[in-house]
Amino acid sequence: MSDSSIVKVGMADLNIASGGLLLRTTGLGSCVGLTLYDTKLKLAGMAHIMLPSSDIAREGQLNIAKYADTAIPELIARLKANGAQVDRLVAKMAGGAQMFAFVSGSDSMRIGPRNVEATKHALQTHSVPLVAEDTGGNYGRTVELDSQTGLFTIRSVQFGIKEI
């Protein structure tokens, strides 16, 4: 696969692709790699979500791709602007790992699980079905979505390659 056929999605970033291009994001630990796919148009979107809620934002200029509650509506809007219909979108996601063990049961330390919960909640709010996921655990992942087929590929050192 040549680099020209890959659209990279950075941390706290989102993008869309079509025409057989691949969307790829790396370094998913507690972050969630969420993909949305319009099966008829073969139009794909991906967000690399770092945190569950923009309510905790401290930056001056809000990075909407960073938070589950703002990234998902923005990704849907970009897909719709390119002809997608919400009722044709399907979601797949990976990540949301608990990368470190903490002695305290503090909810603020459960970033991975909270990211997964917030992402699922936002998908439900927008009536987008989650058709596949590979979340949790304590290991990192790299994910790719093929805009031609909708195939979601998850790579990890521990478990190799998984396609969903």
N, C-alpha and C positions, 0 to 999 in steps of 0.2 A: 504494500500500500504506500503510495507516494505521499509526501507531506502536503502536496497541493490538493489532495482529496480529503484532507482532514481539517475540520474546523475545530480549533482548540477553544475550550471553555475554561477560563482560569478560575481561581478561587474567588468566590463572591462575584461571579460573572454569569451571564446567560447569553444564549445565541440560538439562531434557527438555521436550518439547512434543508436543501432538497437536491434533486438531481443525482442521487447516489453518493453525495458527500457524507462523510462520517463526522459525527459530533463526538468529541473526546474530552474527558476531564480526568485529571490525575490527582493523587494525594487525598483521596477521600478517607478520612479517619472518622471523626465524629460528624463531619459534614455529610450532607445527603446530595447525591447526584440524582436529580429528578429529570425524567424525560417525558415529553408529551408528543404524541404522534397522531397525525390525521391520516387514517388508513386509505382514504380515497385519493387525496392529493399527494400522498407520500411526502408529507411535509413534517419535519422533525424539529423539536425544540429541546434544549437542555439548560438546566440551571444547576450551579454548584452552590448549594445553600449552606451557609456557615452557622447560622443561629436561628432559633425558633421565632422570635418576635422583634419587630422594629421598635417596640415599646422600650427596649433597653438601649436603643441607639444613642451613642455619645458623639458621633462625628458631626461636623457642621453640615456638610452636604450629605444627605441620606443616600447610601448605596442600596438601591432597592433590590439588587440581585443577592444581597448578603443574607436576607431574612426570608423565612418561609412565607410569612404573611404578605410580603410585598413582591417577592420574586414570582410567585405563581400567577397572580393576576397580570403582571407585566408580560410574562411568557405567553399567557393566553392571548393577551392583546396583540402581541407581535405576530402570533400565528394567525389570528383572525384578520389582521391587516394584510396578510398574504393569502387570504382566501379560505383558511381553515374554518370549520364549523365546530363549535364546542361539543355538539352531540356526536361528533365522529372522533373526538379525541380519546385516546387511551393513555394511561400513565404507567410508567415502570420506574422503579427507583432502587438505589443501592447506597450503602454507607450506614451512617448513624451508629458507628461502633462506639463502645465504651473503651477508650484506648488506655485508660489508667484505672487502677483500683484505688478507691478512696475509703478511708476508715469511717468518715462521717457519712451518714445517709443523706446529706444535703442535696436537695433537688437541683441546686445551681450547678452541681458537679456532674449531673446526668445530661450533659449536652447532647450526646448522640441520641439517646432515647427520646429526649425532648424534641430534637430536630425531626425525628421520624413521626412523632405524634402530631407536631404542628403541620408538617407536610401533608399528612393524611387528612387532618382537619380542613386545611385550605382546599384540598382536592374535593372533599365532600361539599364544601361551601359552594364550589363552582360546578358541581355535578359531573366531575371527571372521574371515571372509574379507574381504580388502581388494579391492573391486571396481573402484575408480577412484581416481586420485590426480593431483594437479598440484603437484609438489614441486620444490624446488631453485631454480636461477636466482639472481638477485641483486636481486629486486624484491619489494615488498610486495603483499599481497592482502587483500581483504575477502571473506568467504564467508557463504553462506546455505544453509540446508536447509529445504525445504518439507515439513512434516510430513504433508501430504495425499498428495503425489506421490513423495517421496523424491528430488526433483530437487535437485542440489547446484550452486549457482551461485558462480562465482569471478569477482571483479572486480579488475582491476589497471589502473593508469594506462597501462602499456606495452602491454598486450594486450587491453584492453577486457573484454568479458564472455564467459565460457566456461561452458557447462553440461555437467555429467557425471553 
